Amino acid sequence: MSSASGDGRLIAAYLAELRRDLPMGAARRRILAEVGAHLEDGVQAARDSGLPAPDAERRAVERFGSPAELARRLAADLASEGARAAAAVSALALAGVVALWILMGSVARTSPWPGAQLPEELRLPLLVTWVAFAAALAATGLAVALSRAARPRGAVAASVLAVVAIGTSTAACVLVALNGEYLRSEGAVAAIAGVRVAVTLGAALLVARAAVRVVRAPSRREC
Amino acid sequence: VRGEALKGHLDLLLLAAVRSGPAHGYAIIESLRERSAGAFDLPEGTVYPALHRLERAGLLSSRWSVESGRRRRVYALTRSGRVALERHQEDWRRFAEGVSAVVEG
């Protein structure tokens, strides 16, 4: 940022540094556009007040402070957003896999509900499924509560646990689906299990992205 | 006015700055400077994170707007923001009256 020729290079350099310091995504695009427009306004106002172009640019940029510090402060807010998104993804994924589980139970020859007379091969996977559902529900509730309490790291950790529990239940579901001889409609069960795997993988990807964003952000927000 | 003195009042100032209508960040800073007769010249590096935080809290909403051929992000008070502003105002009045009574009384 040593250039001060008044040809916009100082602003371009500032925005490039800010871009480098912010996590990728729609929020970064919005921040860069917003800061860029503000810098242009600042330069225009300073020039209207009689400052030469290089000084006008320098003044506009200096008012924002260092790009790293601005990115750090904005990233703290992005972390909160990431934590809320992770908690929402966990909740939606859990609702989705439970709905798919109910759907699968409705087409299965053997009832998967507790208390049913189960073949030996299905007992363990079904037990794992129910325990994993309970763990996912508890972790998702914790993630939502922590994200509302402005504790993004705790919230995203709970979301990761929820997705691990959802993944465990999905793995157990796949084991159940492989026991085709007990199922009324093998094709439908396989399709439901496939959708469930896709939902689980999608949720894992989204929560992992949010976790990276939160971990990269500072743990305390300042304003 | 030193930054330390403004801590805790930043939300009130920003919410009050958009009470009369939507405004972009530059206009909000200018408005606060003019209305305070130069006392509150808030740095952009403080204002934008606070605006984004208030938006995430649901107290402000924002949208892109094109003015004079330039695209700017414009902030407006939400219903929750208006309620929060009234509450902050009441808290501020009590605080100011208390300080004034002690310091000048």
Interface residues (C-beta under 8 A of the other chain):
Chain A: R30 I31 A33 E34 V35 A37 H38 E40 D41 G42 A45 R63 F64 G65 E69 L70 R73 L74 A76 D77 S80 E81 R221 E222 C223
Chain B: L10 H24 G25 Y26 P43 E44 G45 T46 Y48 P49 A50 H52 R53 R56 R70 R71 R72 R73
